[in-house]
């Protein structure tokens, strides 16, 4: 597990089609945005939904890995 990925996880990825991998990536992306929005709502209860959405958009626009 030198790269941090278990053999089982690698095998699962190898069995997935490109379409399945892409669908999973999109699902993870939108889940991350929802989690960030929920965290921002807790940190800033006075913000409107629009302010939260705008901040999430900015965060993900400037994110890097």
Buried (B, 14 or more C-beta within 10 A) or exposed (E): EEEEEEEEEEEEEEEEEEEEEEEEEEEEEEEBBEEBBEEBEEEEEEBEEEEBBEBBEEBEEEEEE
